[in-house]
Each structure stands twice: as structure tokens, then as C-alpha cells.
Amino acid sequence: MLYEILLPLQATHSVFNVFRYITFRTMLAGLVSLVLSLWLGPPLIRWLASAKAGQPIRGDGPESHLVKAGTPTMGGMLILFSGSLSTLLLADLGDGYVWLCLLTMLGFGAIGFADDYRKLRGKSSKGLSARAKLGLQVLVASIAAIWLANHPGFGTTINVPLFKDFRPDLGWWYVPFAVFVIVGASNAVNLTDGLDGLAIGPVVIAAGTCGIFAYVAGHARIAEYLQVEAVPGAGELMVFSGALAAAGLGFLWFNAYPAQMFMGDVGSLSLGAALAMVALASKQPLILPLLGFVFVAEAVSVMVQVASYKTRRRRVFRMAPLHHHFELLGWPEPQIIVRAWIIAAVCALLSLATLKLR
């Protein structure tokens, strides 16, 4: 909105020319998003506490988590509101990719909200049934994937990290592939959200990195230089990613150990989907396993644990997801969290390095 209002003023006031630049609007969107998060965080915590929106704790989880019972949850609404408003204010709303990522994120946020609400109403850790949650996720992801695959000028090719000219065209396989990426990323972040700040730290890092990939894809000359496929219009997603990363930082202020509030499924499901959408729109979905290594490791640990127990009646880890295994090994919670952030930062740097190493 501000972009459309202020940019025309450059004709009479040259200072407004800065709104032409995506990098400037990204920094401004991040600042707005961060201020909103820090300003709205305390009243949201008080409102959630008064509404008795306390986090239900799994009975089969680590005993150390019992003290967290009653901590306000659904704090992910803070990230969604701050990030969405900043994007609407400073992104080019004529860009279809911005609306696609924004609406997909909010769609998954609505699924997470329904899941959190069911948990709170039933005062248990069981929300929507697994079948219902997965079905809704696939529905929203399918709509987004079909829109993306049929967007004029986008196509169904993807970049392959470390390869210059190998860009496979998935054809009609693109839609199921994109649905898998979106749903997989959403649930991977959701599984990681089990310790104070464990999920949001890597999300902030990944969002900032995805923003760089989007900027590269949207800038024809940089894309040509780095030999990646250009996606006209994708650069605006840097504003979206920057706003999301800054909103996450604001949330982390209140979610850092010991947490004053948790993000809940309304936050984790939507943030994972948002990261996947930006990667898909930038034609860089194959970088997600490296960029989101922390999330992948958490999700794989659950799959391995379930498969091992069903086939051999034996557990590979003391408890899944992986962060619970380390807790039961005696690692202090802050140690697990900070080490996950370090790994996420290293993986982000390695991901960016693939742009040049071709």
C-alpha cells in the first residue's frame, strides 16, 4: 500500500525514489515488522493468558517439560500479523508471487489455528486428527502449486544446486512435487517446535536466506551471471521474506528460553509453508534439505523411530523428535537450542555458496 502511494511522489520529490529499490523496502519492512512484534507481544501474551490459552503438555514427553504447562500458546499469530502487515505495506501488491506466498502462509496458519483451538478446547495435546490436518494441508498446497505451475512465464522447471545447465522440466509432475515440498516443510518445522526458540531461530535464518535466493531469481542480470533461471517478479519475495524474518526475531524476544509464549501450530505450520513457497517461486526447492537441515533431521528422526518400532519393536532414539533424544542424554535445553541455531547458520552459508559453486 505504501509502495503504491509513495513511489509516484518521486516525480516531485526525489527522496521517494528509494522506494523503487527492493533492498530498501526489505530493510524497511523488516524494521516495521520487528517494531510491531515487540510492541504487540506483551499485550498478546496477557490476552492469551487471560483467555487461558495455555500450552497442553504431552504426558509421554520429557518430565522437564511439565513446568511449561500453561505457558500461552498460539503466539505464531504475532508473526503472521506483523509479517503480513509489513508485506502489504511495502511490497508491490501487483506482484502475483507476493499474494501467492502470503495467502498460502495464511491458509496453513488457519489450519494451525484450528488445530491449536481444538487442543485448548479439549485441554489436551490432541487437536485435529492426523487425516484431517494432512487433508487440509494437501488441499491448500495443491491450490498454491497449481496456481504457480500455471502462472504466465513461470513454467515447471527447477534449478539443481551445483549444476549450471541442468534444469529438469517436471511437467505435470510439478504439482505433486510442489505439494510434497510445501506439506513436508510445514510439518518439519512443526516437529521442530518443541523447545524454547528451537524452531524460530532456524526459521529466521532460512527466511533471510530464501529472500536472497528470491532476489537473485528476480534480478535478470544477477541470475544470468550466477547461471540460475530468472523468474521475473520473484524479487519482491525478498520483501516478504525480510518481513517474516524480522517478525520471527520479534517473536524470539518472547520465545527465548525460558519462553513467555509458544508459537503453536498456527505459527509452525504456516512458517514452514512460507519457506517452501519462496523456495519454489525462486525455482530453488532442492536447496531446502540443506538450508532446512535442522528441520529435516527432526522430521527424519520421527520417521526412523516410527519405522523401527513398527518393524522391529525397537527404538533408535530415546525419544523422537531428535531434540528430545538429546534432552534425555542430559543436554541442557539452551545448549540444544543454540547448537541448532549454529548448524542452521552454517547450512545457510553453504546454501548460498551453491549459487557460485556451479
URQUIVEN-V732802 format. One record per residue. RES is the residue in one small letter. PSI is psi in degrees with one decimal (NA if undefined). Layout:
res->RES psi->PSI
res->RES psi->PSI
This chain:
res->m psi->-51.0
res->l psi->-35.0
res->y psi->-47.5
res->e psi->-30.2
res->i psi->-43.6
res->l psi->-32.7
res->l psi->-42.0
res->p psi->-20.4
res->l psi->-10.0
res->q psi->-22.7
res->a psi->-30.4
res->t psi->-22.8
res->h psi->104.8
res->s psi->-21.6
res->v psi->-27.9
res->f psi->-2.3
res->n psi->-23.5
res->v psi->-21.5
res->f psi->-7.4
res->r psi->-24.9
res->y psi->125.8
res->i psi->-38.9
res->t psi->-40.5
res->f psi->-45.1
res->r psi->-29.2
res->t psi->-46.5
res->m psi->-41.1
res->l psi->-40.9
res->a psi->-39.7
res->g psi->-42.2
res->l psi->-44.9
res->v psi->-44.4
res->s psi->-42.8
res->l psi->-45.5
res->v psi->-43.1
res->l psi->-44.1
res->s psi->-46.0
res->l psi->-32.8
res->w psi->-42.0
res->l psi->-13.6
res->g psi->-54.9
res->p psi->-47.6
res->p psi->-31.4
res->l psi->-42.0
res->i psi->-44.6
res->r psi->-40.1
res->w psi->-42.8
res->l psi->-38.1
res->a psi->-42.0
res->s psi->-28.2
res->a psi->3.4
res->k psi->39.4
res->a psi->58.2
res->g psi->144.6
res->q psi->121.4
res->p psi->139.3
res->i psi->133.9
res->r psi->134.4
res->g psi->-22.6
res->d psi->10.5
res->g psi->179.4
res->p psi->141.4
res->e psi->-28.4
res->s psi->-16.6
res->h psi->-11.4
res->l psi->-29.3
res->v psi->-14.6
res->k psi->-6.6
res->a psi->132.5
res->g psi->-9.3
res->t psi->130.7
res->p psi->135.5
res->t psi->-173.6
res->m psi->21.4
res->g psi->-12.2
res->g psi->-21.1
res->m psi->-30.7
res->l psi->-43.5
res->i psi->-45.2
res->l psi->-43.4
res->f psi->-50.1
res->s psi->-45.6
res->g psi->-40.8
res->s psi->-44.9
res->l psi->-42.9
res->s psi->-39.4
res->t psi->-45.2
res->l psi->-32.3
res->l psi->-36.5
res->l psi->-8.0
res->a psi->161.7
res->d psi->106.5
res->l psi->-0.9
res->g psi->-1.7
res->d psi->120.3
res->g psi->-31.1
res->y psi->-34.2
res->v psi->-47.8
res->w psi->-38.3
res->l psi->-49.0
res->c psi->-40.3
res->l psi->-47.1
res->l psi->-35.0
res->t psi->-44.0
res->m psi->-45.7
res->l psi->-33.0
res->g psi->-45.6
res->f psi->-31.8
res->g psi->-38.1
res->a psi->-38.7
res->i psi->-45.3
res->g psi->-37.8
res->f psi->-44.7
res->a psi->-39.1
res->d psi->-46.0
res->d psi->-41.4
res->y psi->-40.6
res->r psi->-39.7
res->k psi->-44.7
res->l psi->-39.8
res->r psi->-37.3
res->g psi->-5.1
res->k psi->46.7
res->s psi->173.8
res->s psi->6.9
res->k psi->119.8
res->g psi->-125.0
res->l psi->150.5
res->s psi->152.6
res->a psi->-38.4
res->r psi->-42.9
res->a psi->-43.8
res->k psi->-46.1
res->l psi->-39.7
res->g psi->-42.9
res->l psi->-39.2
res->q psi->-45.3
res->v psi->-37.9
res->l psi->-51.6
res->v psi->-43.3
res->a psi->-36.3
res->s psi->-42.4
res->i psi->-45.1
res->a psi->-42.7
res->a psi->-41.1
res->i psi->-42.5
res->w psi->-45.8
res->l psi->-45.5
res->a psi->-28.3
res->n psi->5.0
res->h psi->131.2
res->p psi->127.1
res->g psi->-1.3
res->f psi->-53.6
res->g psi->-173.3
res->t psi->24.2
res->t psi->157.7
res->i psi->150.6
res->n psi->146.8
res->v psi->118.6
res->p psi->140.3
res->l psi->-2.4
res->f psi->133.7
res->k psi->-52.7
res->d psi->4.3
res->f psi->100.9
res->r psi->84.2
res->p psi->141.4
res->d psi->113.2
res->l psi->-14.0
res->g psi->-132.9
res->w psi->-13.3
res->w psi->-12.1
res->y psi->-41.4
res->v psi->-53.2
res->p psi->-33.8
res->f psi->-47.2
res->a psi->-38.8
res->v psi->-43.5
res->f psi->-43.7
res->v psi->-46.4
res->i psi->-50.7
res->v psi->-40.9
res->g psi->-45.6
res->a psi->-40.5
res->s psi->-47.5
res->n psi->-29.0
res->a psi->-43.2
res->v psi->-38.6
res->n psi->-41.1
res->l psi->-28.4
res->t psi->-24.1
res->d psi->75.5
res->g psi->-10.0
res->l psi->161.3
res->d psi->111.2
res->g psi->-0.2
res->l psi->-42.3
res->a psi->-41.0
res->i psi->-30.4
res->g psi->-56.3
res->p psi->-30.4
res->v psi->-44.7
res->v psi->-45.6
res->i psi->-45.4
res->a psi->-38.2
res->a psi->-44.3
res->g psi->-39.8
res->t psi->-42.0
res->c psi->-34.9
res->g psi->-39.0
res->i psi->-43.1
res->f psi->-39.9
res->a psi->-41.5
res->y psi->-43.4
res->v psi->-45.7
res->a psi->-34.8
res->g psi->-10.6
res->h psi->106.7
res->a psi->-42.8
res->r psi->-41.5
res->i psi->-40.9
res->a psi->-41.2
res->e psi->-41.3
res->y psi->-42.2
res->l psi->-2.3
res->q psi->47.0
res->v psi->158.3
res->e psi->128.2
res->a psi->142.9
res->v psi->93.8
res->p psi->126.9
res->g psi->-18.0
res->a psi->-21.0
res->g psi->-28.5
res->e psi->-19.5
res->l psi->-12.7
res->m psi->-35.7
res->v psi->-45.7
res->f psi->-46.1
res->s psi->-40.4
res->g psi->-41.0
res->a psi->-38.7
res->l psi->-43.0
res->a psi->-43.3
res->a psi->-37.7
res->a psi->-37.6
res->g psi->-38.7
res->l psi->-42.1
res->g psi->-40.5
res->f psi->-37.6
res->l psi->-28.0
res->w psi->-35.5
res->f psi->-14.9
res->n psi->-7.7
res->a psi->150.5
res->y psi->130.7
res->p psi->132.2
res->a psi->139.0
res->q psi->-21.1
res->m psi->156.8
res->f psi->156.7
res->m psi->-29.2
res->g psi->177.7
res->d psi->-27.0
res->v psi->-28.5
res->g psi->-49.7
res->s psi->-43.9
res->l psi->-41.7
res->s psi->-38.3
res->l psi->-40.6
res->g psi->-42.3
res->a psi->-38.2
res->a psi->-43.3
res->l psi->-42.9
res->a psi->-40.9
res->m psi->-41.8
res->v psi->-41.4
res->a psi->-41.4
res->l psi->-45.3
res->a psi->-26.5
res->s psi->-0.2
res->k psi->33.4
res->q psi->40.5
res->p psi->-26.6
res->l psi->-8.1
res->i psi->-13.5
res->l psi->-39.1
res->p psi->-34.0
res->l psi->-49.4
res->l psi->-39.9
res->g psi->38.4
res->f psi->-38.9
res->v psi->-43.9
res->f psi->-41.4
res->v psi->-44.0
res->a psi->-40.2
res->e psi->-45.1
res->a psi->-42.9
res->v psi->-36.7
res->s psi->-36.8
res->v psi->-45.1
res->m psi->-42.2
res->v psi->-42.7
res->q psi->-46.0
res->v psi->-46.3
res->a psi->-41.9
res->s psi->-41.4
res->y psi->-36.2
res->k psi->-33.2
res->t psi->-34.4
res->r psi->-6.2
res->r psi->30.3
res->r psi->145.0
res->r psi->138.7
res->v psi->-40.2
res->f psi->156.0
res->r psi->-34.6
res->m psi->145.8
res->a psi->151.0
res->p psi->175.0
res->l psi->-35.3
res->h psi->-30.4
res->h psi->-32.7
res->h psi->-45.2
res->f psi->-33.9
res->e psi->-45.6
res->l psi->-16.3
res->l psi->-9.2
res->g psi->5.0
res->w psi->132.2
res->p psi->146.5
res->e psi->-47.9
res->p psi->-33.5
res->q psi->-43.8
res->i psi->-44.4
res->i psi->-52.2
res->v psi->-38.4
res->r psi->-34.5
res->a psi->-40.6
res->w psi->-41.8
res->i psi->-45.1
res->i psi->-41.6
res->a psi->-40.3
res->a psi->-42.6
res->v psi->-43.2
res->c psi->-33.8
res->a psi->-42.7
res->l psi->-41.9
res->l psi->-38.2
res->s psi->-44.6
res->l psi->-32.0
res->a psi->-26.7
res->t psi->-19.0
res->l psi->-32.0
res->k psi->-33.0
res->l psi->89.0
res->r psi->NA
